[in-house]
Every structure is written in structure tokens, then in C-alpha cells.
Amino acid sequence: MADVIILHGAWHQPAHYDDLAGLLRSQALSVEVPDLYRLSLTESTALAEDIVAVSERPPLVVGHSFGGVAAGTVRGAARLIFLNSWILDVGESPAQLLDEVERATGAPAEGLIGIPGSDGQIRLDLADARKKLYGDVDEPAATRAIELLRAEPLTIFRAAPSRVSWHDTPSIYIAGERGPFDRRSAGRPLRRSVRDGRDLGEQALAIPEQDRRRR
């Protein structure tokens, strides 16, 4: 059961969200951060929907980065929160959107530096990740976050939803200052959109007091 389900981004894992989950739990919210590692999009959606199904009431589903792809397909949520994330429509894939950006601008889309391995996995360049992902956090937090990063299969860029739920579910997009795909994703016809991450506050994560379950 959960009041909030957090779907982590690519190269990340549930432990990256320990502080956020702890903060929410301190506010008497139950939180689940399922591990989506090496799951297909269909499997990730099913895992999240299993949590939704056993929750006492529709939870909030938060998708960060690549986690937004799965979040946008989850049915039964009270609200979807896209945190600097991808939002794909039916049949779209990250690879397709990256190609569209390159065709439109004549240059590859900005992003993280990935290092392909002979095993078909992509590992992030750690110095690049430190600068682009964790440039605004202190050294101990950044060091821990980098240590937790994992390799991802190339297939993540080909994930394309066969159905989406974000058209019909109240949604908020929280745009980071440096996210290269914010403009595209935040421009989606969501039922609600917040462009600045500093505006998150209570409007995104507020749950009525009577709906909170003390742990």
C-alpha cells in the first residue's frame, strides 16, 4: 500500500530517493519506491499498478527522468507528477525524440555522456554525471549518488508505450533548470502543468490530512 509511488530514473535505483522517501514518511505518508532495474516498460507499469491495486485509495505516482515513461502509463493514480522527466505518447520512444531533436536543430540533443560496453550496457561518464546531475548538491551526497549509479541496457531508448494514462489523469510537470527535454515534455497537454521546480511545494504532494495513514 502506498500514498506515494516513486518511479526512479535510468541509471538510478531506489536508494537514490531515500532522502525524499524519508521526508514524505515523516509527514505520515506511506511511500513505495519499486526497483525497475532491467524491467521492460510493460513490466515496470505492471509493478506500479500492482502497488496501486492494493492501496486503500489512489496514490500519487511520481516519475523522475526515465521513470516518467512508466509513470505516464500507470492507471488508477490520483495524480501523476513528472519530475524533470520524459513523457511519451503511444508509439513514441526516447530514441525517436532524440532523433527529432537532432533533425530539428542539426546537432545531437544535449544529455549525459554514455559509454557503451561490449555487454550491451551503457555506463555514465562519472565526471559528466557529477557535473550535470549533481552539480548543485554537496560532495558527500554527490559521491554517494555516483556510487549508486548502475549500467543500463541500450534497449531503454527503444521503449515505446502501447497505451498511456497521462491524457486522462490529473498531472503536474516539475521542470528542472537544466533539463534538455523540459520544453518538449512540459508542453504536453497535461491537465495541469508546473514549469518551475521551486513551485512544487504543497500543491504537488499535498494529501488531505484525513487521507494520511500513520505508520
N, C-alpha and C positions, 0 to 999 in steps of 0.2 A: 504494500500500500504506500502511496506517496501523495503529498501535496504538490511536490515539485519533482519533475524528472529532468535531469541534465544530460544531454547527449554531447559527448566530447568531440573535439575536432580531430582531424587526421594528425598522425604522429604523436598525439597526446593520449592520455589514459585517465581513468577516474581519479587517480591520486593528484593530478594537476588541479583538481577542483575541490580539494579537501578544505581549503580556507572558505570558499564560497558556501560549500555544503554545511560547514560548521557554523557559519554566520546565520544561515537560514534556520538551522536546527535550534540555534539559540533563541530564535523568535517563535519557537514552538511549532515549527513546520517539519513534517517528515519529508525526507529527501532520498531519492534513489539516483545513483549515477552508474548506469549499467556499462559494462565493458563491451564496446563494439568492435574490438580488435579482430581484424581478418573476417568479419562478418560481411556478407553481401548486403546490399541495400534492403532487399526483401527480408533478410534475417534480422537486420537492425530494426526495421519497422515492427516486425512481429514481436521482438523482445520488448520494445517500448509499449506496444499495445497490450502485451500480457500484464505489464505493471498497471496500465490504465484500467484494465478489466477487473483487477482485484482491489482497486482503490475505492474508498467509500463514496467519493464524489469525483467529478472530472478534475484532474490535476492540471497544473501549468506544465508545459513542455518547453524547455529551453534548449535551443540548438546553437552550439558555438562552432563557427567556421564550417568544416565539412559536416559537422553534426546537424547543421541546418538542413542538409539534404534529406536526412532521415526525419527530422522534426516536421518538415513540410508534408510528410506523408502519413503522420500519425493521426488516427481517427479517435474521437472521443475526448480530446483535450478541452479544458475550459478556455485555454488561450495558448497561443504559440508565441514564444519570444525568440526572435532571431538575433543572436549576439554576434555582430560583425561576421555574418555567415553567408553561405551560399543559399539561394532559393532557386530551385529548379522547377520548371513546368514539365508536364508529361512529355517524355521523349527527349528532353534536354539532358546533356551531360556536361560535367566540368570541362572535358576536352573540347566539346563543341563551343562552349562560351569562350574559352581561351583562344580558339581559332578565330572566332568572330572579332575579338578584340584586336588580334594581330592584323586581320584583313582591314579593319576599320582604321587603325592607326598606323599601319605599316611597320609596327615594331611589336615584339613579343610583350605580352602582358607582364606588368610588374608582379613580383611574387617572391617566394622563398627560393633559395638555391637548393635544388635537389641533386643528389649524387646517386645515379643508378648503379646497382650492383649486379654481379653476374647471376645472382639468385632471383632476379626479377623484382627486387625490393628497391625502394628509394629511401635514402637516408639524407637527412638535412645537413647542410653545412652548418656546423655548430656556431662558428663565429657570426655567420649571417643570421642564424636564428636568434642569437643573443641580441643582436642589434635590432632586428625587425620585430621580433615577438616580445622581447623582454627588456627593451631599452628604457622603459620607464619604471622598472622595479629595482629594488636594492640587490646587491650582489649575492647575498645568501639565497634569496628567493629565486633569482635568475639561475644560479648554479644548480639548485635542486630541480628547477623546471627542465633545464637542459639534460640533466642526468636521467630524467624520466622519459625523455623522447624515445620513440620507437620507430623502426623502419616500417614502411607501408608498401603494399604491392602496387605496381603500376595500374592495376585494374581499377583503383579508386577513381581515376579520372574518366573512366568509361561508365560509371554508374549513372543510370537514367531511370527515373521513376516511371512506373506504368500507371500510377494514379497519384493525385496529390490531395491534401486536405486543407492547404492554406487558403484556397479560394473561399472556403466557407467557414473557417474558424477565425474568431477574433484574434488578430495578430499585431505584434509590435516589432519593429526592426530597430535595433540599437546599433548605430553606426560608429565605428571607431574612427579616429582622426586619420589613420594611415592605411586603412583597408582598401586595397585597389579595386575591389568589386562592390563596395558600398553603393556607389551610384546606380549600378545596374540592379542590384538586389533590392535596395531601398525604394527604387522606383516601381517595384511590382505593385499591382493593385490590391494591396492588403486592406483589410477592413480598418486598420489604424496603423500609423507609422510614426516612430520617434527617430529622428535623424541623429541626435547628439547623445552619446553615451552618458553624458553628465546629467541628462534628464531622466535616467532610469528610475531612480528613487522608488517611492512607494507606488507610483502609478503602474509600474510594470509588474511588481511582485506582491502587491497588496492582496491579502486574502482576508475576508471578514473574520473578526475575532471569533464568532460563533462557529466558524468552519475550521478553526485550528484544533489540532489534536495534540494534547500534551503527551510528551513521550515519557 
